């Protein structure tokens, strides 16, 4: 079993939809959880960063971590065509600047 | 100017050839990383370096070598390229305690 599992999609939704992206993991030592967004022909960029369990909201984006279930989610409200990208979850035992383990990435398309 | 640059951006080579991918950064970070990205497999860590004298193997280092020439430069070499090394390669940098790694724009490598 891979340490981090993420459905690679692709996922296509209409503009304005609520999008839910999920990852599961097996390493209980992971403490730091990140979502990166990668536009076509670009490198990944950090979108959300959370430590331990709980929720974090930033505008239309909400990250949730449930360590008891080893499950993390990213919700996008009122999705926009500009949200079309690949979303990768990433996890670390020691922090965002340390060794990261990434999910496969989910390609999202938001249709106008 | 971009903080993390990679050269070349695209490269086509033949099986058995030695090639080098280069990464430079102006962020002043001590930590640098090389990843490869494959469809359906996500980002996987090849090598990482926490300072000029510290180089470590990642998840998939076989067939690759690296050189940290200076704080700002980290090169990845394929000693004898093979077709299954065809992938998108990313360099990243980070500072201890920060929330994120900063990725370059990637090098698209095709091994024929």
Backbone of each chain as ProteinMPNN parsed JSONL, in Angstrom:
{"seq_chain_A": "XXXXXXXXXXXXXXXXXXXXXXXXXXXXXXXXXXXXXXXXXXXXXXXXXXXXXXXXXXXXXXXXXXXXXXXXXXXXXXXXXXXXXXXXXXXXXXXXXXXXXXXXXXXXXXXX", "coords_chain_A": {"N_chain_A": [[0.85, -1.186, 0.0], [0.596, 2.156, -0.942], [1.996, 5.013, 0.696], [0.483, 7.367, 0.613], [-2.649, 7.855, -0.708], [-4.468, 8.917, -3.492], [-7.208, 9.662, -5.429], [-6.79, 9.776, -8.848], [-8.504, 10.898, -10.695], [-9.647, 11.957, -13.949], [-11.537, 14.917, -12.894], [-14.437, 16.609, -13.716], [-16.338, 19.502, -13.561], [-19.209, 21.724, -13.406], [-19.057, 25.327, -13.584], [-19.267, 27.018, -10.486], [-19.876, 24.856, -8.935], [-19.517, 22.791, -5.967], [-16.516, 21.412, -4.987], [-14.947, 18.452, -3.987], [-12.025, 17.106, -2.827], [-9.944, 14.374, -2.029], [-7.69, 12.583, 0.145], [-6.124, 9.657, 1.408], [-4.105, 8.155, 3.952], [-1.408, 6.14, 5.266], [0.603, 6.325, 7.141], [0.933, 6.969, 10.404], [2.544, 8.811, 11.574], [2.582, 11.146, 10.18], [2.186, 14.609, 10.429], [1.848, 17.034, 9.276], [0.033, 18.579, 6.766], [-0.655, 19.197, 3.419], [-1.957, 20.943, 0.601], [-1.228, 21.206, -2.725], [-1.33, 23.162, -5.693], [-1.245, 22.761, -9.141], [-0.758, 24.22, -12.116], [-1.094, 23.746, -15.674], [1.92, 22.897, -17.222], [3.455, 24.108, -15.289], [5.217, 24.411, -12.123], [4.274, 22.836, -8.983], [2.397, 24.702, -6.528], [2.024, 25.856, -3.202], [-1.138, 25.603, -1.718], [-2.821, 25.17, 0.517], [-2.138, 24.708, 3.992], [-1.912, 22.676, 6.778], [-1.735, 21.778, 10.222], [-1.772, 18.868, 12.096], [-4.969, 17.63, 13.249], [-8.161, 19.0, 12.151], [-9.809, 21.957, 10.818], [-9.203, 24.304, 8.167], [-9.688, 27.405, 6.729], [-9.621, 29.334, 3.753], [-10.659, 31.807, 2.039], [-12.408, 30.656, -0.714], [-11.617, 28.116, -0.271], [-11.327, 25.203, 1.74], [-9.595, 23.242, 3.992], [-9.529, 20.06, 5.424], [-8.606, 17.911, 8.072], [-8.548, 14.692, 9.3], [-7.174, 12.945, 11.552], [-7.669, 10.647, 12.977], [-8.997, 9.011, 11.232], [-7.218, 8.96, 9.232], [-7.371, 10.699, 6.969], [-7.721, 13.235, 4.602], [-9.114, 16.266, 3.3], [-9.953, 18.549, 0.668], [-11.957, 21.26, 0.063], [-13.597, 23.08, -2.422], [-15.391, 25.895, -2.86], [-17.969, 27.398, -4.86], [-16.754, 26.986, -7.446], [-14.435, 28.02, -9.975], [-13.539, 28.622, -13.428], [-10.827, 29.265, -13.416], [-9.864, 27.693, -11.416], [-9.216, 25.34, -12.54], [-6.94, 22.834, -12.664], [-4.253, 20.683, -11.577], [-4.502, 19.048, -8.509], [-2.59, 18.318, -5.746], [-2.188, 16.329, -2.908], [-0.093, 16.475, -0.027], [2.177, 15.289, 2.43], [3.845, 15.294, 5.604], [6.165, 14.294, 8.128], [7.547, 16.123, 9.603], [7.221, 18.766, 8.782], [6.424, 21.427, 6.405], [8.637, 22.139, 4.957], [10.224, 20.005, 4.958], [10.971, 16.525, 4.127], [8.601, 15.51, 1.814], [5.692, 13.553, 1.144], [3.854, 12.809, -1.626], [0.513, 12.663, -2.969], [-1.019, 11.15, -5.909], [-2.141, 13.163, -7.39], [-4.924, 15.047, -8.553], [-6.635, 15.788, -11.45], [-8.468, 18.577, -12.141], [-11.151, 20.001, -13.862], [-12.946, 22.887, -14.437], [-15.825, 23.798, -15.868], [-17.013, 26.512, -17.843]], "CA_chain_A": [[0.0, 0.0, 0.0], [1.338, 3.395, -0.993], [1.788, 5.785, 1.919], [-0.567, 8.355, 0.388], [-3.519, 7.478, -1.822], [-5.325, 9.991, -3.99], [-7.886, 9.341, -6.678], [-6.205, 10.672, -9.85], [-9.535, 11.489, -11.535], [-9.91, 13.386, -13.797], [-12.824, 15.372, -12.409], [-14.938, 17.731, -14.492], [-17.525, 20.036, -12.892], [-19.631, 23.029, -13.953], [-18.728, 26.508, -12.789], [-20.151, 27.221, -9.345], [-20.037, 23.615, -8.172], [-18.642, 22.524, -4.823], [-15.609, 20.321, -5.325], [-14.335, 17.772, -2.851], [-10.86, 16.298, -3.181], [-9.615, 13.605, -0.831], [-6.53, 11.691, 0.217], [-5.963, 8.841, 2.603], [-2.702, 7.846, 4.193], [-1.216, 5.012, 6.174], [1.651, 6.628, 8.115], [0.347, 7.729, 11.504], [3.504, 9.83, 12.014], [2.359, 12.396, 9.451], [1.611, 15.657, 11.275], [1.676, 18.239, 8.48], [-0.757, 18.191, 5.606], [-0.651, 20.29, 2.474], [-2.516, 20.824, -0.744], [-0.546, 21.983, -3.742], [-2.057, 23.323, -6.951], [-0.305, 22.773, -10.265], [-1.315, 24.561, -13.423], [-0.444, 23.056, -16.775], [3.275, 23.337, -17.583], [4.038, 24.871, -14.187], [5.504, 23.646, -10.927], [3.253, 22.934, -7.928], [2.465, 25.812, -5.571], [1.252, 25.579, -1.995], [-2.472, 26.198, -1.643], [-3.287, 25.115, 1.906], [-1.2, 24.047, 4.904], [-2.524, 22.468, 8.092], [-0.997, 20.953, 11.17], [-2.594, 17.962, 12.896], [-6.372, 17.533, 12.852], [-8.936, 20.228, 12.203], [-10.181, 22.627, 9.57], [-8.61, 25.605, 7.872], [-10.417, 28.023, 5.624], [-8.972, 30.462, 3.1], [-11.517, 32.191, 0.922], [-13.292, 29.598, -1.192], [-10.963, 26.831, -0.019], [-11.311, 24.678, 3.094], [-8.859, 21.995, 4.164], [-9.91, 19.306, 6.614], [-7.747, 16.784, 8.408], [-9.06, 13.777, 10.309], [-6.065, 12.019, 11.794], [-8.169, 9.359, 13.485], [-9.364, 8.216, 10.061], [-6.125, 9.112, 8.266], [-8.126, 11.165, 5.806], [-7.724, 14.685, 4.458], [-9.973, 16.736, 2.229], [-9.929, 19.934, 0.224], [-13.224, 21.667, -0.52], [-13.578, 24.324, -3.183], [-16.75, 26.404, -3.041], [-18.17, 28.305, -5.995], [-15.586, 26.74, -8.292], [-14.257, 28.916, -11.12], [-12.662, 28.048, -14.469], [-9.424, 29.468, -13.033], [-9.48, 26.616, -10.491], [-8.827, 24.169, -13.333], [-5.532, 22.543, -12.376], [-4.059, 19.419, -10.853], [-4.37, 19.264, -7.066], [-1.82, 17.244, -5.122], [-2.03, 16.365, -1.462], [1.27, 16.167, 0.394], [2.216, 15.09, 3.88], [5.192, 15.241, 6.152], [6.258, 14.041, 9.573], [8.268, 17.167, 10.327], [6.932, 20.135, 8.372], [6.289, 21.648, 4.976], [9.939, 22.311, 4.315], [10.942, 18.739, 5.121], [10.617, 15.524, 3.119], [7.174, 15.409, 1.575], [5.172, 12.427, 0.371], [2.751, 13.353, -2.401], [-0.458, 11.83, -3.648], [-0.844, 11.103, -7.351], [-2.668, 14.368, -8.016], [-6.24, 14.948, -9.192], [-6.814, 16.842, -12.439], [-9.792, 19.173, -12.051], [-11.563, 20.957, -14.892], [-14.181, 23.596, -14.127], [-16.353, 24.25, -17.16], [-17.837, 27.739, -17.756]], "C_chain_A": [[0.887, 1.237, 0.0], [1.006, 4.206, 0.247], [0.642, 6.77, 1.798], [-1.35, 7.949, -0.858], [-4.409, 8.65, -2.194], [-5.918, 9.547, -5.312], [-7.384, 10.302, -7.749], [-7.21, 11.312, -10.791], [-9.376, 11.08, -12.987], [-11.335, 13.688, -13.337], [-13.221, 16.62, -13.197], [-16.244, 18.195, -13.863], [-17.94, 21.33, -13.575], [-19.22, 24.161, -13.022], [-19.765, 26.692, -11.68], [-20.335, 25.996, -8.472], [-19.13, 23.612, -6.942], [-17.822, 21.288, -5.164], [-15.016, 19.755, -4.039], [-13.216, 16.873, -3.343], [-10.366, 15.613, -1.911], [-8.326, 12.813, -0.972], [-6.613, 10.87, 1.486], [-4.485, 8.502, 2.751], [-2.58, 6.747, 5.222], [-0.22, 5.313, 7.291], [1.099, 7.526, 9.222], [1.294, 8.811, 12.024], [3.354, 11.143, 11.248], [1.637, 13.386, 10.361], [1.234, 16.889, 10.462], [1.062, 17.837, 7.151], [-0.922, 19.402, 4.688], [-1.438, 19.938, 1.221], [-1.729, 21.776, -1.653], [-1.436, 22.045, -4.987], [-1.021, 23.468, -8.057], [-1.059, 23.072, -11.554], [-0.489, 23.887, -14.511], [0.896, 23.715, -17.109], [3.905, 24.262, -16.538], [4.411, 23.924, -13.052], [4.396, 23.781, -9.905], [3.494, 24.149, -7.03], [1.57, 25.5, -4.386], [-0.065, 26.334, -2.014], [-2.956, 26.273, -0.194], [-2.289, 24.309, 2.727], [-1.883, 23.904, 6.249], [-1.632, 21.571, 8.935], [-1.986, 20.173, 12.012], [-4.047, 17.991, 12.415], [-7.059, 18.886, 12.917], [-9.215, 20.774, 10.827], [-9.412, 23.919, 9.426], [-9.292, 26.163, 6.648], [-9.626, 29.204, 5.089], [-9.807, 30.811, 1.878], [-12.463, 31.074, 0.537], [-12.773, 28.198, -0.868], [-11.015, 26.469, 1.464], [-10.564, 23.358, 3.097], [-9.293, 21.355, 5.471], [-8.957, 18.156, 6.817], [-8.42, 15.983, 9.517], [-7.998, 12.717, 10.556], [-6.551, 10.67, 12.291], [-8.542, 8.427, 12.339], [-8.273, 8.212, 9.005], [-6.683, 9.578, 6.918], [-8.055, 12.68, 5.776], [-8.556, 15.064, 3.25], [-9.679, 18.185, 1.908], [-11.271, 20.213, -0.434], [-13.034, 22.998, -1.233], [-15.03, 24.735, -3.385], [-16.798, 27.333, -4.248], [-16.995, 28.196, -6.977], [-15.625, 27.6, -9.554], [-13.394, 28.229, -12.184], [-11.18, 28.202, -14.128], [-8.941, 28.446, -11.999], [-9.051, 25.353, -11.239], [-7.32, 23.963, -13.222], [-5.46, 21.119, -11.836], [-3.802, 19.743, -9.388], [-3.68, 18.059, -6.442], [-1.865, 17.404, -3.607], [-0.584, 15.971, -1.141], [1.295, 16.108, 1.908], [3.65, 14.96, 4.339], [5.135, 14.933, 7.635], [6.764, 15.28, 10.313], [7.995, 18.588, 9.847], [6.927, 20.287, 6.868], [7.596, 21.812, 4.247], [10.769, 21.046, 4.385], [10.561, 17.774, 3.999], [9.105, 15.387, 3.039], [6.862, 14.118, 0.836], [3.907, 12.928, -0.305], [1.774, 12.259, -2.821], [-0.242, 11.922, -5.146], [-1.271, 12.394, -8.032], [-3.99, 14.095, -8.709], [-6.379, 16.105, -10.171], [-8.267, 17.307, -12.422], [-10.008, 20.132, -13.215], [-12.893, 21.554, -14.471], [-14.665, 24.237, -15.415], [-17.258, 25.479, -17.007], [-19.293, 27.444, -18.102]], "O_chain_A": [[1.801, 1.367, 0.815], [-0.096, 4.119, 0.789], [-0.092, 6.991, 2.761], [-0.775, 7.728, -1.924], [-5.02, 9.29, -1.337], [-5.198, 9.106, -6.208], [-7.526, 11.516, -7.597], [-6.846, 12.166, -11.598], [-8.997, 9.938, -13.247], [-12.217, 12.831, -13.386], [-12.44, 17.563, -13.325], [-17.155, 17.394, -13.651], [-17.128, 21.967, -14.246], [-19.059, 23.964, -11.818], [-20.967, 26.543, -11.899], [-20.896, 26.091, -7.38], [-18.126, 24.322, -6.881], [-18.358, 20.258, -5.572], [-14.638, 20.493, -3.13], [-13.432, 15.989, -4.172], [-10.373, 16.214, -0.837], [-7.931, 12.427, -2.072], [-7.112, 11.334, 2.511], [-3.721, 8.558, 1.788], [-3.523, 6.456, 5.958], [-0.209, 4.608, 8.3], [0.831, 8.706, 8.996], [0.887, 9.644, 12.834], [3.945, 12.151, 11.635], [0.623, 13.062, 10.98], [0.408, 17.694, 10.891], [1.503, 16.89, 6.499], [-1.283, 20.491, 5.134], [-1.556, 18.771, 0.847], [-1.593, 22.969, -1.38], [-2.184, 21.115, -5.288], [-0.045, 24.205, -7.92], [-1.884, 22.282, -12.013], [0.662, 23.508, -14.294], [0.984, 24.934, -17.258], [4.765, 25.085, -16.853], [3.973, 22.774, -13.024], [3.64, 24.752, -9.951], [4.631, 24.564, -6.804], [0.484, 24.945, -4.549], [-0.112, 27.533, -2.287], [-3.438, 27.312, 0.259], [-1.677, 23.361, 2.235], [-2.377, 24.884, 6.807], [-0.888, 20.732, 8.427], [-2.922, 20.74, 12.575], [-4.305, 18.349, 11.266], [-6.621, 19.794, 13.624], [-8.906, 20.152, 9.811], [-9.019, 24.548, 10.409], [-9.453, 25.469, 5.644], [-9.039, 29.975, 5.849], [-9.679, 30.192, 0.822], [-13.236, 30.596, 1.367], [-13.438, 27.206, -1.168], [-10.779, 27.311, 2.331], [-10.86, 22.463, 2.305], [-9.41, 22.026, 6.496], [-8.543, 17.501, 5.861], [-8.812, 16.534, 10.545], [-7.935, 11.712, 9.849], [-5.904, 9.651, 12.046], [-8.421, 7.207, 12.454], [-8.397, 7.53, 7.988], [-6.491, 8.938, 5.884], [-8.294, 13.34, 6.787], [-8.69, 14.293, 2.3], [-9.219, 18.948, 2.758], [-11.682, 19.512, -1.359], [-12.397, 23.915, -0.716], [-15.807, 24.01, -4.006], [-15.806, 27.967, -4.607], [-16.336, 29.187, -7.291], [-16.686, 27.868, -10.118], [-12.603, 27.343, -11.859], [-10.366, 27.362, -14.511], [-7.742, 28.347, -11.738], [-8.571, 24.401, -10.623], [-6.531, 24.813, -13.636], [-6.477, 20.448, -11.665], [-2.985, 20.606, -9.067], [-4.131, 16.924, -6.592], [-1.61, 18.489, -3.085], [0.054, 15.231, -1.89], [0.528, 16.795, 2.583], [4.542, 14.575, 3.583], [4.166, 15.274, 8.314], [6.461, 15.476, 11.49], [8.494, 19.536, 10.453], [7.366, 19.397, 6.139], [7.652, 21.639, 3.03], [11.906, 21.024, 3.915], [9.904, 18.166, 3.035], [8.423, 15.181, 4.043], [7.649, 13.646, 0.015], [2.993, 13.416, 0.36], [2.146, 11.1, -3.004], [0.612, 12.678, -5.61], [-0.813, 12.691, -9.136], [-4.169, 13.066, -9.361], [-6.258, 17.267, -9.784], [-9.182, 16.519, -12.661], [-9.154, 20.967, -13.513], [-13.849, 20.833, -14.185], [-14.002, 25.106, -15.981], [-18.153, 25.498, -16.162], [-20.128, 28.348, -18.082]]}, "seq_chain_B": "XXXXXXXXXXXXXXXXXXXXXXXXXXXXXXXXXXXXXXXXXXXXXXXXXXXXXXXXXXXXXXXXXXXXXXXXXXXXXXXXXXXXXXXXXXXXXXXXXXXXXXXXXXXXXXXX", "coords_chain_B": {"N_chain_B": [[12.291, 38.122, -12.227], [12.421, 34.53, -12.146], [12.449, 32.65, -9.085], [13.336, 30.065, -8.776], [15.002, 28.304, -11.107], [15.171, 26.145, -13.944], [17.171, 24.288, -16.145], [17.769, 22.281, -19.043], [14.506, 23.334, -20.336], [13.134, 21.587, -21.877], [14.025, 18.389, -23.154], [15.322, 16.066, -25.4], [16.645, 12.893, -25.641], [18.8, 10.063, -26.291], [18.668, 6.539, -25.607], [21.086, 5.409, -23.302], [22.665, 7.661, -23.313], [24.406, 10.2, -21.448], [23.062, 12.65, -19.404], [22.524, 15.928, -18.042], [20.586, 17.707, -15.751], [19.876, 20.953, -14.698], [19.581, 23.077, -11.823], [18.903, 26.187, -10.435], [18.759, 28.609, -7.814], [17.552, 31.641, -6.391], [16.649, 32.19, -3.935], [18.025, 31.872, -1.629], [17.893, 29.622, -0.079], [18.783, 26.782, 1.921], [18.024, 24.16, 1.498], [17.471, 21.76, -1.03], [15.787, 19.967, -3.632], [15.139, 17.157, -5.794], [12.608, 15.999, -7.877], [10.617, 13.605, -9.68], [7.885, 13.507, -11.974], [5.273, 11.548, -12.95], [2.582, 10.533, -15.031], [-0.221, 9.361, -13.274], [1.346, 8.498, -11.207], [2.233, 10.55, -9.677], [4.253, 12.911, -7.791], [7.54, 12.036, -7.1], [10.249, 11.653, -4.87], [13.63, 12.056, -5.692], [16.341, 12.784, -5.005], [17.67, 14.639, -2.217], [18.979, 17.575, -0.617], [20.231, 19.029, 2.216], [22.164, 20.83, 2.859], [25.213, 22.107, 1.413], [27.062, 20.093, 1.867], [25.576, 17.91, 2.442], [23.887, 15.295, 1.205], [21.232, 13.278, 0.186], [19.61, 10.169, -0.524], [16.476, 9.734, -2.125], [13.189, 8.43, -2.601], [13.412, 7.127, -5.09], [16.147, 6.741, -6.227], [17.821, 5.181, -7.81], [19.777, 4.929, -10.745], [20.176, 7.583, -11.012], [22.185, 10.483, -10.234], [23.475, 13.144, -8.181], [24.707, 16.522, -7.81], [25.795, 19.004, -5.655], [26.716, 21.978, -6.22], [26.957, 24.457, -5.136], [25.388, 26.604, -2.713], [23.288, 27.595, -4.159], [22.945, 25.965, -6.369], [21.994, 22.904, -7.817], [22.412, 19.893, -9.301], [21.102, 17.338, -11.4], [21.921, 14.187, -12.6], [21.645, 11.807, -15.218], [23.167, 8.937, -15.67], [23.227, 6.957, -17.645], [20.914, 7.136, -19.743], [17.579, 5.789, -19.827], [14.554, 4.593, -21.438], [12.404, 4.487, -19.523], [12.932, 6.565, -17.88], [11.837, 8.737, -18.914], [10.061, 11.558, -18.206], [8.603, 14.239, -16.226], [10.625, 16.511, -14.658], [11.222, 18.026, -11.564], [12.738, 20.607, -9.705], [13.109, 21.727, -6.362], [13.068, 24.051, -3.6], [13.656, 24.875, -0.136], [13.264, 26.38, 3.124], [14.242, 25.715, 6.479], [11.583, 25.102, 8.76], [9.71, 26.515, 7.352], [6.528, 26.652, 5.63], [6.351, 25.526, 3.13], [7.659, 24.022, 0.095], [9.399, 25.394, -2.667], [8.831, 25.281, -6.017], [10.511, 24.736, -9.149], [9.988, 25.425, -12.701], [10.048, 23.052, -14.061], [11.475, 20.348, -16.024], [11.017, 18.835, -19.031], [11.621, 15.657, -20.004], [12.49, 13.429, -22.542], [13.292, 10.202, -23.317], [14.56, 8.36, -25.856]], "CA_chain_B": [[12.959, 36.866, -12.546], [11.969, 33.396, -11.359], [13.312, 32.345, -7.959], [13.901, 28.733, -9.013], [15.064, 28.086, -12.552], [15.649, 24.831, -14.371], [17.602, 24.195, -17.535], [16.876, 22.877, -20.036], [13.08, 23.156, -20.064], [12.764, 20.391, -22.634], [15.209, 17.696, -23.634], [15.141, 14.748, -26.004], [17.925, 12.221, -25.692], [18.712, 8.668, -26.689], [19.047, 5.534, -24.611], [22.51, 5.257, -23.086], [23.35, 8.943, -23.211], [24.48, 10.853, -20.148], [22.541, 14.013, -19.46], [22.481, 16.65, -16.771], [19.566, 18.725, -15.575], [20.42, 21.905, -13.73], [18.649, 23.867, -11.045], [19.49, 27.32, -9.724], [17.77, 29.355, -7.03], [17.973, 32.929, -5.832], [15.889, 32.373, -2.695], [18.916, 31.78, -0.483], [17.535, 28.462, 0.731], [19.794, 25.739, 2.035], [17.512, 22.848, 1.125], [17.069, 21.599, -2.42], [15.199, 18.647, -3.884], [14.79, 16.759, -7.142], [11.472, 15.095, -7.992], [10.085, 13.326, -11.006], [6.431, 13.406, -11.993], [4.771, 10.67, -13.998], [1.118, 10.397, -15.001], [-0.718, 8.251, -12.475], [2.257, 8.172, -10.096], [2.461, 11.729, -8.857], [5.616, 13.397, -7.577], [8.351, 11.151, -6.276], [11.514, 12.276, -4.507], [14.804, 11.351, -6.211], [17.427, 13.132, -4.092], [17.522, 15.913, -1.553], [20.206, 18.09, -0.021], [19.89, 20.018, 3.24], [23.164, 21.866, 2.67], [26.164, 21.762, 0.351], [27.782, 18.85, 2.178], [24.612, 16.896, 2.879], [23.079, 14.812, 0.084], [20.529, 12.072, 0.616], [18.762, 9.506, -1.502], [15.044, 9.745, -1.898], [12.432, 7.201, -2.839], [13.719, 6.475, -6.368], [17.432, 7.289, -6.63], [18.566, 4.311, -8.726], [19.902, 5.438, -12.101], [20.389, 9.024, -10.934], [23.156, 11.02, -9.291], [23.319, 14.588, -8.032], [25.851, 17.312, -7.386], [25.422, 20.297, -5.079], [27.927, 22.748, -6.522], [26.936, 25.644, -4.289], [24.083, 26.698, -2.065], [22.261, 27.96, -5.126], [22.926, 25.098, -7.546], [21.817, 21.481, -7.537], [22.268, 19.27, -10.609], [20.692, 15.932, -11.461], [22.488, 13.51, -13.765], [21.27, 10.461, -15.6], [24.448, 8.459, -16.188], [22.953, 6.224, -18.876], [19.454, 7.307, -19.779], [16.745, 4.704, -20.346], [13.223, 5.146, -21.755], [11.476, 4.682, -18.41], [13.25, 7.815, -17.194], [11.019, 9.777, -19.522], [9.205, 12.113, -17.15], [8.735, 15.661, -15.932], [11.5, 16.624, -13.503], [11.11, 19.286, -10.843], [13.619, 20.997, -8.622], [12.414, 22.521, -5.351], [13.907, 24.542, -2.509], [12.899, 25.227, 1.07], [13.971, 26.83, 4.32], [13.732, 25.011, 7.651], [10.51, 25.744, 9.506], [8.705, 27.138, 6.49], [5.376, 25.8, 5.331], [6.285, 25.038, 1.761], [8.782, 23.974, -0.819], [9.168, 26.234, -3.842], [9.175, 24.452, -7.163], [10.839, 25.325, -10.429], [8.988, 25.219, -13.753], [10.103, 21.689, -14.571], [12.161, 19.954, -17.255], [10.349, 17.701, -19.675], [12.661, 14.799, -20.582], [12.062, 12.279, -23.342], [14.399, 9.292, -23.647], [14.118, 7.495, -26.967]], "C_chain_B": [[12.475, 35.755, -11.612], [12.972, 33.1, -10.258], [14.016, 31.003, -8.13], [13.855, 28.477, -10.513], [15.641, 26.715, -12.851], [16.042, 24.902, -15.839], [18.068, 22.791, -17.851], [15.423, 22.721, -19.633], [12.544, 21.916, -20.771], [14.028, 19.736, -23.158], [14.788, 16.357, -24.213], [16.52, 14.116, -26.107], [17.709, 10.761, -26.077], [19.152, 7.753, -25.553], [20.562, 5.417, -24.537], [23.276, 6.55, -22.947], [23.367, 9.448, -21.768], [23.94, 12.273, -20.295], [22.51, 14.611, -18.063], [21.364, 17.681, -16.812], [20.042, 19.652, -14.463], [19.321, 22.727, -13.064], [19.425, 24.97, -10.331], [18.394, 28.062, -8.973], [18.385, 30.622, -6.463], [17.267, 33.206, -4.511], [16.781, 32.298, -1.453], [18.611, 30.604, 0.431], [18.663, 27.438, 0.763], [19.324, 24.413, 1.446], [17.07, 22.832, -0.329], [16.695, 20.151, -2.68], [15.07, 18.429, -5.393], [13.666, 15.739, -7.079], [11.271, 14.727, -9.46], [8.581, 13.123, -10.9], [6.032, 12.582, -13.2], [3.263, 10.594, -13.907], [0.706, 9.173, -14.195], [0.163, 7.869, -11.297], [2.56, 9.371, -9.22], [3.916, 12.135, -8.799], [6.356, 12.434, -6.667], [9.736, 11.757, -6.096], [12.687, 11.43, -4.984], [15.984, 11.535, -5.262], [17.065, 14.43, -3.391], [18.815, 16.274, -0.83], [19.829, 19.181, 0.976], [20.976, 21.088, 3.387], [24.204, 21.323, 1.693], [26.847, 20.413, 0.611], [26.861, 17.7, 2.554], [23.704, 16.512, 1.716], [22.503, 13.461, 0.47], [19.691, 11.495, -0.517], [17.304, 9.628, -1.102], [14.451, 8.39, -2.212], [12.933, 6.423, -4.054], [15.048, 6.959, -6.928], [18.199, 6.421, -7.636], [18.57, 4.872, -10.14], [20.154, 6.933, -12.17], [21.56, 9.333, -10.01], [22.968, 12.531, -9.246], [24.637, 15.213, -7.619], [25.343, 18.638, -6.854], [26.656, 21.186, -5.177], [28.072, 23.97, -5.617], [25.576, 25.676, -3.631], [22.989, 26.879, -3.104], [22.099, 26.976, -6.272], [22.906, 23.623, -7.168], [21.522, 20.803, -8.867], [21.894, 17.804, -10.473], [21.253, 15.324, -12.733], [21.869, 12.135, -13.956], [22.489, 9.891, -16.3], [24.288, 7.733, -17.51], [21.437, 6.173, -19.026], [18.751, 6.079, -20.381], [15.333, 5.24, -20.556], [12.3, 5.333, -20.553], [11.882, 5.836, -17.492], [12.607, 9.011, -17.892], [10.007, 10.271, -18.5], [9.364, 13.622, -17.123], [9.531, 15.772, -14.634], [11.38, 18.014, -12.89], [12.202, 19.413, -9.801], [12.787, 21.824, -7.636], [13.411, 22.977, -4.298], [13.035, 24.819, -1.293], [13.85, 25.738, 2.141], [13.41, 26.084, 5.521], [12.629, 25.804, 8.355], [9.459, 26.416, 8.657], [7.604, 26.135, 6.145], [5.467, 25.121, 3.977], [7.658, 24.822, 1.15], [8.396, 24.814, -2.041], [9.703, 25.485, -5.058], [9.582, 25.296, -8.373], [9.793, 24.977, -11.465], [9.019, 23.835, -14.376], [10.93, 21.541, -15.836], [11.459, 18.721, -17.799], [11.401, 16.901, -20.423], [12.037, 13.627, -21.319], [13.298, 11.469, -23.698], [13.909, 8.301, -24.699], [14.869, 6.179, -26.988]], "O_chain_B": [[12.162, 35.998, -10.446], [14.178, 33.264, -10.44], [15.15, 30.826, -7.684], [12.779, 28.44, -11.109], [16.48, 26.196, -12.115], [15.343, 25.493, -16.662], [18.707, 22.157, -17.011], [15.137, 22.025, -18.659], [11.603, 21.279, -20.297], [14.977, 20.412, -23.554], [14.012, 15.614, -23.612], [17.457, 14.738, -26.607], [16.575, 10.292, -26.174], [19.906, 8.15, -24.665], [21.242, 5.336, -25.56], [24.426, 6.542, -22.507], [22.466, 9.162, -20.979], [24.326, 13.002, -21.209], [22.475, 13.906, -17.055], [21.218, 18.426, -17.781], [20.542, 19.206, -13.43], [18.285, 23.025, -13.659], [20.459, 24.724, -9.709], [17.252, 28.137, -9.427], [19.563, 30.668, -6.109], [17.285, 34.336, -4.022], [16.34, 32.625, -0.351], [19.026, 30.592, 1.589], [19.391, 27.249, -0.211], [20.135, 23.63, 0.952], [16.394, 23.745, -0.805], [17.21, 19.232, -2.043], [14.913, 19.376, -6.163], [13.738, 14.754, -6.345], [11.702, 15.448, -10.36], [8.069, 12.64, -9.891], [6.411, 12.887, -14.331], [2.715, 10.59, -12.804], [1.224, 8.078, -14.41], [-0.21, 7.024, -10.483], [3.095, 9.214, -8.123], [4.715, 11.752, -9.652], [5.864, 12.062, -5.601], [10.321, 12.3, -7.033], [12.74, 10.229, -4.716], [16.557, 10.56, -4.775], [16.265, 15.221, -3.891], [19.624, 15.413, -0.482], [19.172, 20.155, 0.607], [20.731, 22.139, 3.978], [24.077, 20.199, 1.207], [27.169, 19.685, -0.328], [27.328, 16.63, 2.944], [22.858, 17.299, 1.291], [23.202, 12.607, 1.015], [19.142, 12.22, -1.347], [16.949, 9.626, 0.076], [15.108, 7.354, -2.107], [12.887, 5.193, -4.058], [15.072, 7.54, -8.014], [19.146, 6.905, -8.256], [17.527, 5.244, -10.677], [20.327, 7.491, -13.254], [21.886, 8.549, -9.119], [22.38, 13.123, -10.151], [25.552, 14.538, -7.147], [24.558, 19.321, -7.512], [27.533, 21.144, -4.314], [29.179, 24.447, -5.37], [24.705, 24.867, -3.952], [21.882, 26.367, -2.939], [21.187, 27.138, -7.083], [23.679, 23.158, -6.33], [20.506, 21.092, -9.499], [22.323, 17.122, -9.542], [21.083, 15.878, -13.819], [21.606, 11.406, -13.0], [22.817, 10.312, -17.409], [25.123, 7.876, -18.402], [20.773, 5.278, -18.502], [19.255, 5.434, -21.3], [14.946, 6.227, -19.93], [11.484, 6.255, -20.557], [11.258, 6.06, -16.455], [12.817, 10.158, -17.497], [9.195, 9.497, -17.992], [10.141, 14.203, -17.881], [9.148, 15.186, -13.621], [11.428, 19.03, -13.583], [12.544, 18.454, -9.109], [11.868, 22.536, -8.04], [14.467, 22.369, -4.122], [11.82, 24.978, -1.413], [15.065, 25.552, 2.069], [12.204, 25.841, 5.575], [12.732, 27.019, 8.523], [8.425, 26.844, 9.17], [7.75, 24.929, 6.349], [4.696, 24.198, 3.715], [8.666, 25.354, 1.614], [7.222, 24.923, -2.394], [10.874, 25.109, -5.112], [9.079, 26.399, -8.59], [8.81, 24.305, -11.151], [8.119, 23.476, -15.136], [11.069, 22.481, -16.619], [11.326, 17.705, -17.117], [12.009, 17.403, -21.368], [11.171, 12.928, -20.792], [14.235, 11.985, -24.306], [12.984, 7.52, -24.47], [14.621, 5.34, -27.855]]}, "name": "protein", "num_of_chains": 2, "seq": "XXXXXXXXXXXXXXXXXXXXXXXXXXXXXXXXXXXXXXXXXXXXXXXXXXXXXXXXXXXXXXXXXXXXXXXXXXXXXXXXXXXXXXXXXXXXXXXXXXXXXXXXXXXXXXXXXXXXXXXXXXXXXXXXXXXXXXXXXXXXXXXXXXXXXXXXXXXXXXXXXXXXXXXXXXXXXXXXXXXXXXXXXXXXXXXXXXXXXXXXXXXXXXXXXXXXXXXXXXXXXXXX"}
